[in-house]
């Protein structure tokens, strides 16, 4: 089951490795549902650089979400 990260308390308890952009603590990816959401959000709002970094982090952590080119 997916953890609700809308609460700042839950989000603050995540390890840095649970973020696609850990240095900024952006795009949490603690589970596959959040990873899918991170891909959708970065596609809507992220820079080209952020999109590449988030895609790489998601694919590394969840190979089943690897995009077929």
C-alpha positions as CSV (number, residue, x, y, z in Angstrom):
1,X,0.0,0.0,0.0
2,X,1.2,3.5,-0.9
3,X,2.2,5.8,2.0
4,X,0.5,9.2,2.1
5,X,3.2,11.7,1.6
6,X,1.0,14.8,1.6
7,X,1.8,15.1,5.3
8,X,5.1,16.8,5.9
9,X,5.8,14.5,8.8
10,X,5.7,11.4,6.5
11,X,7.8,13.0,3.9
12,X,10.4,14.1,6.4
13,X,10.8,10.5,7.5
14,X,11.9,9.3,4.1
15,X,15.5,8.6,3.4
16,X,17.3,10.7,0.8
17,X,17.5,7.6,-1.4
18,X,13.7,7.6,-1.6
19,X,13.7,10.8,-3.8
20,X,14.5,10.9,-7.5
21,X,16.2,14.2,-6.8
22,X,17.7,13.6,-3.3
23,X,19.7,16.8,-3.1
24,X,16.4,18.8,-3.4
25,X,14.2,16.2,-1.8
26,X,11.9,16.3,-4.9
27,X,9.9,13.6,-6.5
28,X,9.6,10.9,-3.8
29,X,9.8,7.4,-5.1
30,X,9.5,5.1,-2.0
31,X,7.3,2.7,-3.9
32,X,6.3,2.0,-7.5
33,X,3.1,4.0,-7.3
34,X,5.0,7.1,-6.2
35,X,7.6,6.4,-8.9
36,X,4.9,6.5,-11.6
37,X,3.5,9.7,-10.1
38,X,7.0,11.2,-10.1
39,X,7.4,10.5,-13.8
40,X,4.0,12.1,-14.5
41,X,4.8,15.2,-12.4
42,X,8.2,15.8,-13.8
43,X,6.8,15.4,-17.4
44,X,4.4,18.2,-16.6
45,X,6.5,20.5,-14.6
46,X,10.2,19.5,-14.7
47,X,13.0,20.9,-16.8
48,X,14.6,18.6,-19.4
49,X,17.5,18.0,-17.0
50,X,15.1,17.0,-14.2
51,X,13.2,14.8,-16.5
52,X,16.4,12.8,-17.4
53,X,17.5,12.6,-13.8
54,X,14.1,11.4,-12.5
55,X,13.7,8.9,-15.3
56,X,17.1,7.5,-14.6
57,X,16.5,7.3,-10.8
58,X,13.1,5.6,-11.4
59,X,14.5,3.1,-13.9
60,X,17.4,2.2,-11.6
61,X,15.1,1.6,-8.6
62,X,12.2,0.0,-10.6
63,X,13.6,-1.6,-13.7
64,X,10.0,-2.8,-14.6
65,X,9.2,0.9,-15.4
66,X,12.0,1.1,-17.9
67,X,10.8,3.0,-21.0
68,X,11.1,1.2,-24.3
69,X,12.7,3.5,-26.8
